[in-house]
Amino acid sequence: ITKANLEQMKAAGAKTIVTACAGCFRTWKVDVPNEGFKYDFEILHVTEFLDRLIQKGKIGFESPKPIRVTYHDPCHLGRHAEVYEAPRRVIEYVENVTLVEMETNKRYAHCCGSGGGVKGSFGDLANDVAGNRIREAEETEADVLVTACPFCHRGLVDGAKHIESELPVLDLPEFLLPFAREAREKIADENLLKQDFMAYLSIHPKIFEGLKKGAVIDYDLEGDRFHVLVTDKSQIDVNPFRAENPDVELIFAPKAVEKLITFVNEDEYAARFGFFFKEPTDDEWIKFVLRLNIVKLLMKGYRKFAQKAGLI
């Protein structure tokens, strides 16, 4: 397989190979050369690639509000390949973001519990280990836990669910996406408010607490659409395009969104949401279109937010 991959990469004329998987990176950076294979292209983990783009001024990131982030070092990326600083530099480069370290970090970081076949063979043990790492992250009082390995991400998400933690867990590129400035500057019709709203919702998944897995909400800001998909307890995906079959379509006046994204507390967000719906003004209002009947919406868990917003 390695030989076949090398042949395809060389045939493509690749000069740089970028991977977002810490295990794949370690394999190509460490194991493949140790097995005697040679190649003349560069291998970069996505965190190194992003770090390079940032240093060259080709991309930038900005959060609309202060966020505390803690970072989990993947074993394959850190201890095995000595990549510690690139992901931290990328996180710290995001304006309004503060990196707070866990007690164990870098070379001494505790494992997520998923590697080496442990998650597949001993699922309960893996969840216990991941749960311990989540507790360690919670001690930093971070708003979000970020890692740079899809397997660590999966394990930590399961660990958070295992201990009933509401701490959001994001892979680094996933964390960065809502904050990217490059797209804002280069795409003329990009709605900056949409980006800020997406970023706000991504770090406040508690807003969607109580919704069942698979719930879909479409957001409309003057025709600029995005949607939120509930993927698991306390976990959401914020996608920058219209949903095909949403449960609910929410339509916002821009001024209403500008007010909503200033709230740190999710209950305050819900209360103001309800106010804008029940007592709209010319500049600050919210409308919604129900795509499911009330019974189905209640079965999907929409009651909790509706109660917080004073809608029922």
C-alpha positions in Angstrom: 0.0 0.0 0.0 2.8 2.4 0.9 4.5 1.7 -2.4 1.3 2.3 -4.4 0.6 5.5 -2.5 4.1 6.8 -3.2 3.8 6.0 -6.9 0.5 7.9 -7.1 1.9 10.9 -5.2 5.0 11.1 -7.4 2.9 10.7 -10.5 0.8 13.7 -9.4 3.9 15.8 -9.1 3.2 16.5 -5.4 5.7 18.7 -3.6 3.9 18.8 -0.3 1.5 16.2 1.3 -0.8 17.6 4.0 -2.8 15.3 6.4 -5.2 16.1 9.2 -4.7 12.7 10.8 -2.0 12.5 13.5 -1.6 8.7 12.9 -1.2 9.2 9.1 1.3 12.0 9.8 3.4 9.8 12.1 3.3 6.9 9.6 4.6 9.0 6.8 7.0 11.1 8.8 8.5 8.3 11.0 7.5 4.8 10.0 7.7 5.0 6.2 11.3 6.3 6.2 12.2 3.8 8.9 11.0 1.0 6.6 13.5 2.1 3.9 11.1 4.0 1.6 12.3 7.3 0.2 10.4 10.3 -1.1 11.4 13.8 -2.2 8.2 15.6 -1.1 7.4 17.3 2.1 5.0 15.8 4.7 3.1 18.3 6.8 0.4 17.9 9.5 -2.5 20.3 8.8 -1.5 22.3 11.9 2.0 22.9 10.5 0.5 23.8 7.1 -1.9 26.4 8.8 1.0 27.7 10.9 3.0 28.3 7.7 0.1 30.1 6.0 -0.4 32.3 9.0 3.3 33.2 9.2 3.2 34.2 5.5 0.1 36.4 6.1 -2.0 34.4 3.7 -4.8 33.6 6.2 -6.1 35.1 9.4 -8.6 34.2 12.1 -10.7 36.4 14.5 -13.3 35.4 17.1 -16.1 37.9 17.6 -15.8 37.4 21.4 -13.3 36.2 23.9 -12.9 32.4 24.1 -10.7 30.3 26.4 -9.3 27.2 24.6 -7.4 24.2 26.0 -5.5 21.9 23.7 -5.1 18.1 23.9 -1.8 16.8 22.4 -2.4 13.7 20.3 0.1 10.9 21.1 1.0 10.4 17.4 1.5 14.1 16.7 3.2 15.0 20.0 5.3 12.3 21.7 5.8 10.3 18.4 6.5 13.2 16.0 7.5 16.1 18.3 4.9 18.5 16.9 3.9 20.6 19.9 4.2 24.3 19.0 2.5 24.5 15.6 -1.1 23.8 16.9 -0.6 26.1 19.8 0.7 29.0 17.7 -2.3 28.5 15.4 -4.8 28.7 18.3 -3.0 31.7 19.9 -3.0 33.5 16.5 -6.9 33.7 16.6 -7.8 37.2 17.8 -9.8 37.1 21.1 -8.7 33.5 21.8 -6.7 32.6 25.0 -4.9 29.3 25.2 -5.0 27.7 28.7 -2.9 24.6 29.3 -4.0 21.5 31.1 -1.9 20.3 34.0 -0.4 17.6 31.8 0.5 18.8 28.4 3.0 18.3 25.5 5.3 15.4 26.2 3.5 14.6 29.4 -0.1 14.9 28.2 -2.5 12.2 29.2 -3.7 10.0 26.4 -7.3 10.2 25.1 -7.6 6.4 25.5 -8.4 5.6 21.9 -5.1 4.6 20.4 -3.4 1.2 20.0 -6.7 -0.6 19.4 -7.9 0.1 22.9 -11.1 1.8 21.9 -12.1 -1.1 19.6 -11.1 -3.8 22.1 -11.9 -2.2 25.4 -14.5 0.5 24.8 -15.4 1.0 28.5 -11.7 1.5 29.4 -11.3 4.0 26.5 -14.3 6.0 27.7 -13.0 6.1 31.3 -9.6 7.4 30.1 -11.2 9.9 27.8 -13.5 11.0 30.6 -10.6 11.7 32.9 -9.0 13.8 30.2 -12.3 15.8 29.9 -12.3 16.4 33.6 -8.7 17.7 33.4 -9.8 20.0 30.6 -12.7 21.3 32.6 -10.4 22.3 35.4 -8.9 24.9 33.1 -12.3 26.6 32.8 -11.9 26.5 29.1 -14.9 27.2 26.8 -13.8 24.5 24.3 -11.4 21.6 24.1 -9.5 21.5 20.8 -7.3 18.6 19.5 -5.6 17.9 16.2 -6.4 14.2 15.6 -9.8 12.8 14.3 -9.4 9.7 16.5 -8.7 11.8 19.6 -11.6 13.9 18.7 -13.9 10.9 18.5 -12.6 9.5 21.7 -12.9 12.7 23.6 -16.4 13.3 22.3 -17.4 9.9 23.6 -15.6 10.6 26.9 -17.5 13.8 27.4 -20.8 11.9 26.8 -19.6 9.2 29.1 -19.2 11.6 32.1 -22.2 13.8 31.0 -19.9 16.8 30.4 -21.1 19.7 28.3 -17.6 20.8 27.3 -17.5 21.1 23.4 -14.7 19.1 21.7 -13.5 20.2 18.3 -10.8 19.2 15.9 -8.6 22.2 15.2 -9.7 22.9 11.6 -13.3 22.6 12.7 -12.6 25.1 15.5 -11.0 27.6 13.1 -13.6 27.5 10.3 -16.1 30.0 11.6 -13.3 32.5 12.4 -11.5 32.5 9.0 -10.9 36.0 7.7 -9.6 35.0 4.3 -13.0 34.1 3.0 -14.5 37.3 4.4 -11.9 39.4 2.6 -11.9 37.6 -0.7 -15.5 36.8 -1.3 -17.4 40.0 -1.9 -20.9 38.7 -1.0 -19.8 37.0 2.2 -22.0 38.0 5.1 -19.7 38.8 8.1 -22.6 38.6 10.5 -23.4 35.1 9.3 -19.8 34.1 10.2 -20.0 35.7 13.6 -23.4 34.0 14.3 -22.0 30.6 13.2 -19.0 31.1 15.5 -21.2 32.1 18.4 -23.4 29.0 18.1 -20.5 26.7 17.6 -19.1 27.6 21.1 -22.5 27.7 22.7 -23.9 24.2 22.0 -25.9 24.4 25.3 -28.4 26.5 23.4 -29.5 23.3 21.7 -29.6 21.3 24.9 -32.5 18.8 25.0 -32.7 18.4 21.2 -32.5 14.9 19.9 -29.8 13.6 17.6 -30.6 14.5 14.0 -32.5 17.8 14.8 -31.9 20.4 12.1 -32.4 24.1 12.3 -32.0 26.4 9.3 -30.9 30.0 9.9 -31.8 32.9 7.4 -30.0 36.2 7.7 -31.3 38.3 4.8 -31.1 35.4 2.4 -27.7 34.2 3.7 -28.3 30.7 5.0 -26.6 28.2 7.3 -27.9 25.4 9.5 -27.2 23.6 12.7 -27.3 19.8 13.0 -27.5 18.1 16.4 -25.1 15.2 16.2 -25.1 14.0 19.8 -25.7 15.2 23.4 -24.1 18.6 23.7 -22.5 18.3 20.2 -23.5 20.2 17.1 -22.3 20.8 13.5 -22.6 24.3 12.2 -22.7 24.2 8.4 -22.4 27.2 6.1 -25.2 26.3 3.7 -29.0 25.8 3.7 -30.4 22.6 5.1 -32.4 20.5 2.7 -35.1 19.3 5.2 -34.9 21.4 8.4 -37.3 21.0 11.3 -37.5 24.7 11.7 -36.5 27.8 9.6 -35.5 30.8 11.7 -35.4 34.2 10.0 -33.5 37.0 11.8 -33.2 40.8 11.4 -29.5 41.6 11.4 -29.9 43.9 14.4 -31.4 41.1 16.4 -28.4 38.8 15.7 -26.0 41.6 16.7 -27.7 41.7 20.1 -28.0 37.9 20.5 -24.3 37.1 20.0 -23.3 39.4 22.8 -24.8 37.2 25.5 -22.4 34.9 27.3 -25.2 33.0 29.1 -27.3 30.6 27.0 -30.4 31.4 29.1 -30.0 35.1 28.4 -29.8 34.2 24.7 -33.0 32.2 24.9 -34.8 35.0 26.8 -33.8 37.7 24.3 -34.7 35.3 21.4 -38.2 35.1 22.8 -38.4 38.8 23.3 -37.5 39.6 19.7 -40.2 37.1 18.6 -43.0 38.3 20.9 -42.2 42.0 20.8 -40.6 42.8 17.5 -39.6 46.2 16.3 -38.8 47.4 12.8 -35.1 46.7 13.3 -35.1 43.8 15.8 -37.3 40.8 15.1 -37.3 37.0 14.7 -39.7 34.9 12.7 -39.8 31.2 12.2 -41.4 28.7 9.9 -42.2 25.2 11.3 -41.5 22.4 8.8 -42.8 19.7 11.2 -46.0 19.6 13.2 -46.0 20.6 16.9 -46.2 17.0 18.1 -43.1 15.9 16.1 -41.2 19.0 17.2 -41.9 18.3 20.8 -40.8 14.7 20.3 -37.5 16.0 18.9 -36.9 17.9 22.1 -37.7 21.5 21.1 -39.8 22.0 24.2 -36.9 23.0 26.4 -35.7 25.9 24.3 -39.3 27.1 23.7 -39.9 27.2 27.5 -36.6 29.1 28.1 -37.6 31.6 25.4 -41.1 31.9 26.9 -42.7 30.7 23.7 -44.8 28.1 25.5 
